[in-house]
Amino acid sequence: MSLQLLLISNSTNQGEAYLEWPRPHISLFLKEKNVKRILFIPFAGVNISSEGVNPSYVQYTQKVKTVFSELGYDVYSIVDEFDPIKAVKEAECIMIGGGNTYFLVAMLYRWKIMEPIREKLLQGTPYIGWSAGSNVACPTLRTTNDMPIIQPESFNTLDLIPFQINPHYLDANPQGHGGETREQRIMEFLAVNPLMKVAGLREATALVVENNHLELVGTRPLRYFEYRHEPREFQPGDDLSLLMEKLHPSEIE
């Protein structure tokens, strides 16, 4: 298995330009990968129709294209391709933006490109995703923060990494909110899925996967969750190899 993944928590910090904070990490990631053109999948964008090409796809792609043009890369959208599966198979790099993860997954199945993308990325094709685009690199979408506005064919996603990501991880609830904290929600997930691990990926952080090596980049620590264990904090530069190791049933009995 050969993986080259850049999994970003969020596209934009408050007061910054679009994709401003991750640009150095994107440039570094792509620098030596001989990539010139990037296939963009905009399905996670909001206010998108369930069929056909909606203007939101065009607007989303143009927004992303503008940023990557400044970085020296050409971005083109899968919705403009006559044969989406062929486009995936021939892509130099694949990129999926943020938005609603449920809608994204529903469309990946509807367009029959979930498995072709997985096969392509397992061969070593570079991949960049943020927010929902990071969620789909996991085994399932079940640690997304999004509202289930549509029912996808399956909750199973690309299964490229052996753990779940919770993008936009928050340490506390907003003032005045009486519901569960993000940590409590993740603990609920682990109670039902005890063999899984979860990385709480805070804003302005990202995970870089090169083959079986995992690195946290950005300005904040990662919050690590495992069933029947207290959450742990990992700083950029720390050893994260435990996230790439699958749990065995005997370890949780």
Steps between C-alpha positions, in 0.01 A plus 500: 500500500637839398324807638563871452229689686458853633195505729412852612258587779370830361545716195485844659573663834300802608627818337712316242466451125362171368746212548751751638639311799560162326667642188860439620411141590326446164800639312745285697284190453479543122849638442681177412206296370525615139138614502378757248124445491265415787160335463258677736181340633261775622206283611519601868411860419173627644181580307572247230229318306483122515537458125690667221741790514395775737650852489636434851743246353631760258533768767669265745745375240586853391565604860741209547649542154592861576701399807683213332576708192693735729691198628583388145248220448211449258173384659220341297165365619370147470157636404650621171635157411306280254617180674546559877649157565757547224578847639573347840721230350703754301530769771845618610353614832150484651354764730169513690382818670291557809128535548242239596652153536169316458431668169857444385484128578158465336635654180821296499284187503250641251777583254656156570842644579550406866685177422693638198627786718604256773685277253673799345616643833624164626731498196668816629317781322519813719180604677399824669181533703364746751211464745259263320790412271692380804200312636474284189860381533390313815329160517157665543338844516368439852719756676393793283336800665256546213122470491381192306317697229494195273531124548799363308514148366742417781683672785819322391753730337850467347654309793850625424605542863416269794349771722228763499544877480278756666578825313443839663542337840382725785601463864185656644143578405405856403378714788137433581484166319374217721573205274785251506858609442690379195702272729181340634375438145827332406483284813152391390647397165774299670253326731330360189825462299760399762758379246524842339718798593413866445720801430346829608648734240483859619483803271826597326636144514541221247626145474759396242509132410800369308470124460461382862647815659264753656589858594300779660567846358361838597491708816292297746503155661291203396251344743525119496211273603497128568235281666532478881800735500530862603545734202859598425663802338762477225702797382628557145815289466389233750501131407149411375572142396236368744228650276617285209481182709170312505360384832449130560185378682717354777623853581156622604365199687 
